[in-house]
Amino acid sequence: MSESLLDGAWSRLRAAGRTALIPYLTAGYPTADASLEAIRAVAQDADIIEVGVPFSDPLADGPTIQRSTFEALRQGMTLPGALQLIARADLDRPVVIFSYLNPILRYGLKRFLRDAEALSVAGLLLTDLPAGSDRGVEDAVRASALDLIRLIAPTTRLERLSAAVAGAEGFVYLVARLGVTGASSALAPDLPGTIARLRAATPLPVAVGFGISTPAQAGAVAALAEGVVVGSALVDALGRGGVGAAVAFLRSLREAVDGVGAAR
């Protein structure tokens, strides 16, 4: 098979000695038009972009993402609408769709994969699909042009880790701390050890998210992992201060990540 869009992006990042900055935005928040503007704007400082599909029961998400999700739903954002946003954004960076399984099953898995492929979506991260829980869904995604990205909890036991990353593609998303998404005042003290155990289980790049909310935290993660994911803090900046505030915040993280990425 030809190199995936994410494989190509990681190859370029390695060649440049850079750590990936991966912002997450909820499709349709704070409005559909503002969401489109924000996606285009953050792309200037991003290496990979995660677009979240609003869902009515976002159990893995904290208050900020839940608020953004419910507001996007209130205004009528849907999975088809999220795909339309991605099409309109016309980005030159890989896009990963971040979703719960239910919206995709309701849309139709084959139809979703076909439509996402047509938009050159690079990957799919299903929040509520643990490895091995639905072989049919997993096999369908892996047979498509989209990479199947695994979400790995820091409490995953060593004996379970190999199974948890089996069949993973693109990169693995390591949850930096226990709990739901949301900004945090500090990183977990055992994060270096967790990353080391994950590296022993998979050759894929490791991106760390959940709780990263300051340049100092982003820099600390960049010294350990191939990718830094920021979601709640970015969505919060967008909601409070608009696109300009979101861009300024992400740029501060970009500077911190670039400051240590080459030395990792």
N, C-alpha and C positions, 0 to 999 in steps of 0.2 A: 504494500500500500504506500501511497505517496505520503510525505511528511504532513502532519496535521498543522493547522494554523498556530496552535499553541506550541507545538514542537519547534516550529520555525521562530516564534517569538523568543522562546527560551534560548535557542541557539544564538540568536543575535545578542541577547542580554549577556550570555556567558562570554561571547567574543569581546564585548565592550566592557566586561568587568562590572556590570551593573546589577543591582537588585531591583526586582519588579515592584512597582507601586500599583496596587490594584484597588481602585475605588469602587464602592457599591452605591448605587442609587435605586430608589424605588420608582418603578415606572408609574408616571402619572402624578407624582408629588413634586411640588405643592399643587400644581395644575398640569394638565397635559402639555401646554405650551412651555411653561417654565421647566418642566421635566426635560423636554427636548433641548431647550437651551442649555440646561445644566449638563446633560450628557455630552453635548458637543463641546462645552467649555472645559470640563474636567479631562476630556480626552487629550488636551494639550500637555498635561503633566502625567498622564497615565500610560502604563505599558499594556495593561489588560483592563477591561472594564466589565464589572458585574452589573447586570440589570435585573432587579428583583421584580417578580410577578406578584402583585397583590393577591392575598388569599384571606378569606374570612376567618380562619382559625389558625393564626400564626404562632403556634405553641413554642417554637424555638426562638422567638424574637422578643426582645425587651421593649420597654415603653416607647422609645423613639421610633423604632421600625414599625411597631404596632400602630402608633399614631399615623405615621406616613402611609401605611397600608390602608387603614380604615378611611383616611381622607381621600386617597386615590380611588378606592372602591366607591366612596360616596359620590365622587364625580364621574363614575362610570368607567373607570379603567378596567380592562380585562386582559386576558392573555392575547387575544387578537390585537387589542390596542397596544400592548407592549411590543409585539412583533412589528406593528406599524411604526412605533416610535423608533425602533432600531433601524427600520428601512429608511425612515426620513432623516435620521442622524447621519447615515452614510459615512461611517467611521473608517479610518485606516488603521485601527487597532483591533486586536481580537476581542470579541464580545462573548462573555459567558452568561447564560441565562440561569438565574438563581430562583428556584421555584419549589413549592410543595408539589407532591405528585398529583393531587386531586384536580387542579386546573388543567393539567396536561392530559389526564385520562378523559376528562369531560370534553376537551377539544378533539381528542383522538390522537393516540400516540404516533401512529404512522403519519397522520396528517401534520402533526406538529413537527416531527423530524424532517419531513419533506419541505415544509414552509421555512423552517429554521435553516436548513441547508441552502435553500434558495437565497437567503439573506447572508450567507457566509458566516453564520453564527459558529463560534469556535468550540464551545463546550456547554455542558449542562451539569448543574449541580442540583441534585434533588435532596432537599433538607431532610425529608422523612423516608428515605429509602436506604436503610442499612445494607451493607454488602450481603448478598445471598438471600435477601428477603423476597425478591421477585425476579427470578431468572429471566422471564420473558421480557420484562421491561429493560433489564440490564443488557441482554443480548441485542435487543432492537437498537438501543442507543449505541452500543459498541459497533454494530454493523453499519451505522450511519457515519456521516462526516463529522459529527459532533463528538468531542471527547467526553467520556463519562468521568466526572471528577468526584472523588470521594471526600466526604467530610469526616474527619477523624477526631474523636474526643480525647482529651488528655488522660482520661482514666482507662483507656483501652488496655486491657491486660496484654502482656507480652505474647502469650500463647494465642491470643485472638488477633494480634496486629497483622500478621501475614494474611489471614483470611479477610481482614477489613480492607486491605489495600489490593486484594486480588482483583485483577481486571481493571484497575484504575488507569486512567489515561490523563494526559495533559499536565496535571500536577495534583498533589494532595493538599487539601485545605485543613490545616491543623487548628483546632479550636484552642485559643491561648489559655483559657481558664474555664472552670465549670460555670454552668448557668446559661442564661439566655444572652442574646446579643445586647450590647450596650457599652457606653464608655466606661472606663475603669481608671482608678487613680494609680494603679500599679500592676505590673506584669506578674504572673505567677513565678515564684522563686525557682521552681523546678522546670521551667521552660527549656533551658539548655539540655537537660537530661531527656526530656520528652522528645525533643527534636532529634537527639542522637539515636534514641530507640527507633524512631520512625525512619531515619536514614538507613538503619540496618535492615529494615523490612522492605524498602522500595528504592529503586534508583531514580524515581521521579522527583522533580523539584518540589520543595516544601514551601507553601505559602501559609503565613500565620495571620489569623484574624480573631475577632471577638475582643473588644475592650480597648483597642489601640486608639488613643485620643489625643496624644501630644507628640510633637517632634522628637522629644527625648525617647519616648516609647518606640516610635517608628525606627529611630536610629538603633536602638538596642536590638530590636527584632531583625533589622537589616544585617546586623553583625552575625546573626545566627542562621538565618534562613534565606532562601532564594527570592521570596516574595513577602510583601507587607500588604495586608488587606485592611482597609478602613471603611467602615459602614456607618454606624450610629452617629459618630462624631461629625462625619461629613453631612449626613442627612439633617442633623441638628443645626449645623451651620447654615445649610440651605434654607431650612424653615425659619430660622431667626433673622438671617440677613440677606437672603436671596442668593442669586448665582454668584455675585461678586464676592460675598463672604465665603461661599463654598470654595471658589477658586483660590482665594487667598489662603484659606486653611490648608487645602491640598498642596499648594505650592510650598508652604512651610514644611510639610512632611516630605515633599520631594527633595528639598534642600538637605534635610536631615538624612534621608535614605542615601542620597548620592554622596554625602559626606563620609559615609562609612562603607558603602557597598563595595567600592573598588578594593578596600583593604581587607574584606572578609576572606 
